[in-house]
């Protein structure tokens, strides 16, 4: 029995230098936000109150990263009950039938010293299409930082063809994420200078 325990300890000690270490991050939801904006004849912008996001890496290399955002469509908050009701209805989010809006990253490409194009699948109303979230990162190399980015899409590509009575609204929708990220363990992420 002592031999088995000694063997396992030896394997653990010898294997640890070869183990790929990855940074582990947590998103501070209370210090983060997800917003949207649509150009319209009256202000049409707001936030989502219920959402979850995760950021994971298989190594310290940026290309191994995965960003997942899941939003409860019914949690839209424009400050107006009438607008909220219209947006969560069948003509727009169809929140009863399609409760989640998601962004699941597929690839991250560094475009500058602190800018990254995060390419992924965006799903709303059950329709999925490839979209790009263009982000700026700050705080790399420290214990915490921010990921701020914008993704723009055409609402009609997702079946949101209706308007809102007495309000002219554009087809282009901008979604803005502002995520406070804390590194819990592991090495710092490698970005090109």
C-alpha positions in Angstrom: 0.0 0.0 0.0 2.9 2.4 0.9 4.4 1.7 -2.5 1.1 2.7 -4.3 0.9 5.9 -2.4 4.6 6.7 -3.0 4.1 5.9 -6.7 1.1 8.2 -7.0 2.9 11.1 -5.2 6.0 10.7 -7.5 3.7 10.8 -10.6 2.0 13.9 -9.4 5.3 15.7 -8.7 6.9 14.7 -12.0 3.7 15.4 -14.0 3.1 18.9 -12.6 5.8 20.8 -14.6 4.3 19.4 -17.8 0.8 20.3 -17.0 -0.6 23.1 -19.1 -1.7 25.9 -16.8 -4.5 28.2 -17.8 -5.7 31.4 -16.3 -8.9 31.2 -14.4 -11.2 34.2 -14.5 -14.5 35.2 -12.9 -16.8 38.0 -14.1 -18.0 40.4 -11.4 -21.6 40.6 -12.5 -22.5 43.4 -10.1 -19.8 45.6 -11.7 -20.7 44.7 -15.3 -23.5 45.5 -17.7 -25.1 44.5 -21.0 -26.8 47.3 -22.9 -28.5 47.8 -26.2 -29.2 50.8 -28.4 -31.4 51.3 -31.5 -31.6 54.6 -33.4 -35.2 55.7 -33.2 -37.5 58.7 -33.3 -37.7 58.4 -29.5 -34.9 56.9 -27.4 -34.8 53.2 -27.6 -32.1 51.8 -25.4 -31.7 49.9 -22.2 -30.1 47.1 -20.2 -30.7 43.5 -19.5 -31.2 42.8 -15.8 -30.7 39.0 -15.8 -27.7 37.5 -17.6 -24.7 35.3 -17.0 -21.3 35.3 -18.7 -18.3 33.0 -18.4 -14.7 33.4 -19.7 -12.6 30.3 -19.9 -9.1 29.5 -21.3 -7.4 26.2 -22.0 -4.0 27.9 -21.7 -2.5 31.3 -21.4 -2.9 31.7 -25.2 -5.7 34.1 -26.2 -6.8 31.8 -29.0 -7.9 29.1 -26.5 -10.4 31.4 -24.9 -14.2 31.0 -24.8 -16.7 33.7 -24.0 -20.3 32.7 -23.3 -23.1 35.1 -22.6 -26.6 34.1 -21.8 -29.3 36.8 -21.4 -32.9 36.3 -20.2 -34.8 38.1 -22.9 -37.7 39.0 -20.6 -35.3 41.0 -18.3 -35.0 43.9 -20.8 -35.3 47.2 -19.1 -35.8 50.4 -21.1 -37.3 52.3 -18.2 -40.7 52.1 -19.9 -43.2 49.2 -19.3 -44.8 49.8 -22.7 -41.5 49.5 -24.6 -40.4 46.5 -22.4 -43.7 44.8 -23.3 -43.3 45.4 -27.0 -39.7 44.2 -27.1 -40.5 41.0 -25.2 -43.5 40.2 -27.4 -43.7 38.1 -30.5 -42.6 40.8 -32.9 -39.3 41.2 -31.3 -37.6 38.9 -28.7 -40.6 36.5 -28.4 -39.4 35.9 -24.8 -42.1 33.4 -23.9 -41.2 31.0 -26.7 -37.5 31.9 -26.9 -36.4 33.0 -23.4 -32.6 33.1 -24.1 -30.4 35.5 -26.1 -26.9 34.0 -26.4 -23.5 34.7 -27.7 -21.1 31.8 -27.8 -17.6 32.6 -29.0 -15.8 30.5 -31.6 -12.6 32.4 -32.2 -10.7 35.3 -30.8 -8.3 37.4 -33.0 -6.1 40.1 -31.6 -6.4 43.2 -33.8 -4.2 45.6 -31.8 -2.3 45.8 -28.5 -5.5 45.8 -26.5 -8.2 45.1 -29.0 -9.7 41.7 -29.9 -12.4 40.6 -32.4 -14.4 37.8 -30.7 -16.2 35.9 -33.4 -19.1 33.7 -32.4 -22.7 32.5 -32.8 -25.3 35.0 -31.8 -28.8 33.6 -31.2 -32.0 35.6 -30.7 -35.6 34.4 -31.3 -34.1 30.9 -32.0 -32.2 32.3 -35.0 -28.4 31.8 -34.9 -26.0 33.7 -37.1 -22.2 34.5 -37.0 -21.5 37.9 -35.5 -18.3 39.7 -34.2 -18.0 41.3 -30.8 -15.2 43.9 -31.1 -13.7 44.4 -27.6 -11.1 46.4 -25.9 -9.4 44.9 -22.9 -7.7 46.8 -20.0 -5.8 45.6 -16.9 -4.0 42.7 -18.7 -1.2 41.5 -16.4 -2.9 42.7 -13.3 -5.4 40.9 -11.0 -8.4 42.5 -12.7 -9.5 44.3 -15.8 -12.4 45.1 -18.1 -13.7 43.8 -21.4 -15.7 46.5 -23.2 -17.1 45.7 -26.6 -19.8 46.3 -29.1 -21.6 44.0 -31.6 -23.9 45.4 -34.2 -26.5 43.4 -36.1 -29.5 43.9 -38.4 -32.7 43.0 -36.5 -34.4 41.8 -39.7 -31.8 39.1 -40.1 -33.3 37.6 -36.9 -37.0 37.9 -37.9 -37.6 41.2 -36.1 -39.4 42.8 -39.1 -42.1 44.8 -37.3 -42.0 48.3 -36.0 -43.4 50.0 -32.9 -46.5 52.1 -33.5 -45.7 55.8 -33.8 -42.0 55.2 -33.5 -39.5 55.0 -36.4 -36.8 52.6 -35.6 -33.6 51.6 -37.5 -32.7 48.1 -38.5 -29.3 48.3 -36.9 -29.1 47.2 -33.2 -25.9 47.8 -31.1 -25.3 45.5 -28.1 -22.6 46.8 -25.7 -20.9 44.6 -23.0 -18.9 46.0 -20.2 -17.5 43.1 -18.1 -15.4 43.5 -15.0 -13.0 40.4 -14.9 -11.0 39.1 -12.0 -8.2 36.6 -12.4 -8.6 34.0 -9.7 -5.5 31.8 -10.5 -3.1 30.6 -13.1 -0.7 32.6 -15.4 -1.6 35.9 -16.9 -3.0 35.9 -20.4 -0.5 36.4 -23.3 -1.3 39.2 -25.7 0.9 40.5 -28.5 2.4 43.9 -27.9 
